[in-house]
Amino acid sequence: MAHDYSWQKIFEYNKIFDHDFDINPYILTSKQIKNACQDFKNTSEKEVRILCKQDSRENRPNIFKENGLFLLPKQNGQYYIVKGEGYMDIPEITTPILNYHKQLDFELESSIIGNSEMQYVDFAYANSLIRTFINDRTLVLTIRGRKYTPEFDFNVGRHNLKIKSVQTEVDAGYEGASSIVLIEAKNSNTQNTIIRQLFYPYRQWTTFTKKPVLTLFFEKRVINNENIFHLWLYEFSNPYDYNSIQLIRSARYRII
């Protein structure tokens, strides 16, 4: 696997094997990655963006798995290699599938074109499923796409990390009279995901508003040839603790 070979070279070239991760994380720059991989020919072996995309436990190279490490962006062109738990399991929803009746009195023909995460989020929102699940009829779409974080710090285990101007992407964000809801959407029977995808936008928006910020994980799954919409509502019990994420409730629906 290209990632394994490349990261072995990155660790050797930068003498990362000598670093004690129990004391503190290692700060790795894009330049260090490029220098270590400069002789590789294939894009997948040397492209920083590809090598640093480790969105699930399984996406990590072996050197990370074997040493209990994961990667977090620090700022533009810099990453933390951290020892600890960077991922969370997405639990199966075993409660009965609930029937949810469409709130629109016409068919959304455009919603059946393609198979993207975004279109299913939009379909669920247009039919007020997200408002119903959150129990807030006032939610309106106000946040979408890429933005850069303000400066903030947080803890992972015993380590304190400082973040500045990291690019985040929210699949959809809604503001209501009393809360803001941020959605991370998937479309692939996700078993686990990196907590960063929920935590960074959560910390970002808690600095911009005094309203409670809710984090929602959303996924469309096909069960018996039906599109079933799964929703998990999470909270961070301590906004300064990366690992304080807790599942509040979950449900799955068929929209009829």
C-alpha positions as CSV (number, residue, x, y, z in Angstrom):
1,M,0.0,0.0,0.0
2,A,1.4,3.4,-1.1
3,H,0.5,5.1,2.2
4,D,2.4,2.5,4.3
5,Y,5.5,2.8,2.2
6,S,5.4,6.6,2.1
7,W,4.8,7.0,5.9
8,Q,7.6,4.6,6.7
9,K,9.9,6.9,4.6
10,I,8.5,10.0,6.3
11,F,9.2,8.6,9.8
12,E,12.7,7.5,8.8
13,Y,13.6,10.7,6.9
14,N,12.5,12.9,9.8
15,K,13.7,10.6,12.6
16,I,10.2,10.4,14.0
17,F,10.9,7.0,15.4
18,D,13.1,8.7,18.0
19,H,10.2,10.9,19.2
20,D,8.5,10.0,22.5
21,F,4.8,10.4,21.8
22,D,3.9,9.8,25.5
23,I,5.5,13.2,26.3
24,N,4.1,15.3,23.5
25,P,2.8,15.0,19.9
26,Y,5.1,15.4,17.0
27,I,4.6,18.5,14.8
28,L,5.0,17.6,11.1
29,T,5.1,20.1,8.2
30,S,4.0,19.6,4.6
31,K,7.6,20.5,3.6
32,Q,8.9,17.6,5.7
33,I,6.4,15.2,4.0
34,K,7.4,16.5,0.5
35,N,11.1,16.3,1.2
36,A,10.8,12.7,2.4
37,C,8.6,11.6,-0.6
38,Q,10.3,13.7,-3.3
39,D,11.7,10.7,-5.2
40,F,8.4,8.9,-5.4
41,K,6.7,8.9,-8.8
42,N,3.0,8.3,-8.1
43,T,0.8,11.1,-6.9
44,S,-0.7,8.8,-4.2
45,E,2.8,8.2,-2.8
46,K,3.7,11.9,-2.3
47,E,0.7,14.2,-2.4
48,V,0.3,15.7,1.1
49,R,-3.4,15.9,0.9
50,I,-3.8,12.2,0.0
51,L,-1.3,11.0,2.6
52,C,-2.9,13.0,5.4
53,K,-6.5,12.0,4.7
54,Q,-7.1,9.4,7.4
55,D,-10.8,9.7,8.1
56,S,-11.3,6.3,9.6
57,R,-9.2,4.0,11.7
58,E,-8.7,1.7,8.7
59,N,-7.4,4.6,6.5
60,R,-4.4,5.0,8.8
61,P,-1.1,3.6,7.6
62,N,0.2,0.6,9.5
63,I,2.8,2.7,11.3
64,F,0.0,4.7,12.9
65,K,-2.1,1.6,13.8
66,E,0.8,-0.2,15.4
67,N,1.8,2.8,17.6
68,G,-1.7,4.1,18.5
69,L,-1.3,7.3,16.5
70,F,-3.5,9.6,14.6
71,L,-3.2,12.8,12.6
72,L,-4.7,16.2,13.3
73,P,-4.2,19.5,11.4
74,K,-2.5,22.2,13.4
75,Q,-2.6,25.0,10.9
76,N,-2.0,25.5,7.2
77,G,0.9,23.2,6.3
78,Q,1.3,21.7,9.8
79,Y,0.0,18.6,11.5
80,Y,0.1,17.0,14.9
81,I,0.9,13.3,15.1
82,V,-0.8,12.4,18.3
83,K,-0.8,9.2,20.5
84,G,-4.4,8.5,21.6
85,E,-7.9,7.8,20.4
86,G,-8.7,10.0,17.5
87,Y,-11.8,8.1,16.3
88,M,-15.3,7.3,17.4
89,D,-17.5,4.3,16.5
90,I,-20.8,4.9,14.8
91,P,-23.2,2.6,16.6
92,E,-25.8,0.6,14.7
93,I,-29.3,1.9,15.2
94,T,-31.3,-1.2,16.1
95,T,-34.6,0.6,17.0
96,P,-37.5,0.1,14.5
97,I,-37.5,2.2,11.4
98,L,-39.9,5.0,11.8
99,N,-42.3,6.1,9.1
100,Y,-42.0,9.8,8.4
101,H,-44.5,11.5,6.1
102,K,-43.2,14.0,3.6
103,Q,-43.9,17.6,4.4
104,L,-44.0,18.7,0.8
105,D,-47.1,18.4,-1.3
106,F,-45.1,17.8,-4.5
107,E,-42.3,15.4,-5.6
108,L,-38.7,16.6,-5.6
109,E,-37.6,15.2,-9.0
110,S,-34.1,16.6,-8.7
111,S,-33.5,14.7,-5.5
112,I,-33.3,11.3,-7.3
113,I,-30.5,12.5,-9.6
114,G,-27.1,11.1,-8.5
115,N,-26.2,9.5,-5.2
116,S,-24.4,12.2,-3.2
117,E,-24.4,12.8,0.6
118,M,-25.5,16.4,0.0
119,Q,-28.6,15.6,-2.0
120,Y,-29.9,13.3,0.8
121,V,-29.3,15.8,3.5
122,D,-31.1,18.4,1.4
123,F,-34.0,16.0,0.7
124,A,-34.3,15.3,4.5
125,Y,-34.2,19.0,5.3
126,A,-36.7,19.9,2.6
127,N,-39.2,17.5,4.1
128,S,-38.5,18.8,7.6
129,L,-37.1,15.5,8.9
130,I,-34.1,17.3,10.4
131,R,-36.3,19.9,12.1
132,T,-38.5,17.1,13.4
133,F,-35.5,15.0,14.8
134,I,-34.0,18.1,16.5
135,N,-37.5,19.2,17.6
136,D,-36.9,22.8,16.3
137,R,-39.3,24.0,13.6
138,T,-37.3,27.3,13.2
139,L,-34.1,25.8,11.7
140,V,-33.0,27.3,8.4
141,L,-30.0,26.6,6.2
142,T,-27.3,29.2,6.9
143,I,-23.9,27.3,6.9
144,R,-22.3,25.3,4.1
145,G,-18.9,24.7,2.6
146,R,-15.4,25.5,3.7
147,K,-14.3,28.0,6.3
148,Y,-11.2,28.6,8.5
149,T,-11.2,28.2,12.2
150,P,-10.2,30.9,14.7
151,E,-7.4,30.0,17.1
152,F,-8.4,27.6,19.9
153,D,-6.9,25.0,22.1
154,F,-8.1,21.7,23.5
155,N,-6.9,18.5,25.1
156,V,-6.4,15.0,23.8
157,G,-5.6,12.9,26.8
158,R,-2.8,14.6,28.6
159,H,-1.8,16.7,25.6
160,N,-2.9,20.3,25.0
161,L,-3.0,21.2,21.3
162,K,-3.3,24.6,19.8
163,I,-5.1,25.1,16.4
164,K,-5.1,28.1,14.1
165,S,-6.8,28.8,10.8
166,V,-7.5,25.2,9.9
167,Q,-9.9,24.7,7.0
168,T,-13.1,22.9,7.9
169,E,-16.1,21.8,5.8
170,V,-19.6,21.5,7.1
171,D,-22.0,19.5,4.9
172,A,-24.9,21.6,6.1
173,G,-25.5,23.9,9.0
174,Y,-28.8,25.2,10.3
175,E,-29.6,28.1,12.7
176,G,-32.8,28.2,14.7
177,A,-34.2,30.5,17.3
178,S,-32.3,28.7,20.1
179,S,-29.6,26.6,18.5
180,I,-27.2,25.9,15.7
181,V,-27.0,22.4,14.1
182,L,-24.0,21.2,12.2
183,I,-24.2,18.1,10.0
184,E,-21.5,15.7,9.0
185,A,-23.0,13.5,6.3
186,K,-21.8,10.1,4.9
187,N,-23.2,7.7,2.4
188,S,-21.3,4.5,2.9
189,N,-22.3,2.5,6.0
190,T,-19.7,4.2,8.2
191,Q,-18.4,2.1,11.0
192,N,-16.1,4.8,12.6
193,T,-15.0,8.3,11.8
194,I,-12.4,10.7,13.0
195,I,-13.8,12.9,15.8
196,R,-12.1,16.0,14.2
197,Q,-14.8,16.2,11.5
198,L,-17.3,17.0,14.2
199,F,-15.1,18.7,16.8
200,Y,-13.3,21.3,14.7
201,P,-16.6,22.8,13.3
202,Y,-18.2,22.6,16.7
203,R,-15.3,24.6,18.4
204,Q,-15.3,27.0,15.4
205,W,-19.0,27.9,15.8
206,T,-19.0,28.0,19.6
207,T,-16.7,31.0,19.2
208,F,-19.1,32.8,16.9
209,T,-22.3,32.3,18.7
210,K,-23.8,32.1,22.2
211,K,-26.4,29.6,21.1
212,P,-25.9,25.9,21.8
213,V,-24.1,24.2,18.9
214,L,-25.4,20.7,18.2
215,T,-23.5,18.1,16.1
216,L,-25.5,15.7,14.0
217,F,-24.1,12.7,12.1
218,F,-26.3,11.8,9.1
219,E,-26.3,8.9,6.8
220,K,-28.5,7.4,4.1
221,R,-28.4,3.6,4.0
222,V,-30.2,1.2,1.7
223,I,-32.1,-1.5,3.6
224,N,-34.2,-4.0,1.6
225,N,-34.0,-1.6,-1.5
226,E,-35.3,1.3,0.6
227,N,-33.5,4.6,1.4
228,I,-33.4,4.7,5.2
229,F,-32.2,7.9,6.8
230,H,-30.1,7.5,9.9
231,L,-29.4,10.3,12.4
232,W,-27.2,10.4,15.4
233,L,-27.1,13.5,17.7
234,Y,-23.9,14.1,19.6
235,E,-22.6,16.5,22.2
236,F,-19.3,17.4,23.7
237,S,-19.6,17.3,27.4
238,N,-16.4,19.4,27.7
239,P,-15.7,21.7,24.8
240,Y,-12.0,21.6,25.6
241,D,-11.8,17.8,25.6
242,Y,-11.6,16.2,22.1
243,N,-12.6,12.8,23.5
244,S,-15.7,14.1,25.5
245,I,-18.1,13.3,22.6
246,Q,-21.2,11.5,23.7
247,L,-24.2,10.1,21.8
248,I,-27.4,11.8,23.0
249,R,-29.9,9.9,20.8
250,S,-30.4,8.3,17.4
251,A,-33.2,7.2,15.1
252,R,-33.8,6.0,11.6
253,Y,-36.6,6.8,9.2
254,R,-38.2,6.0,5.9
255,I,-39.6,9.0,4.2
256,I,-43.0,8.2,2.7
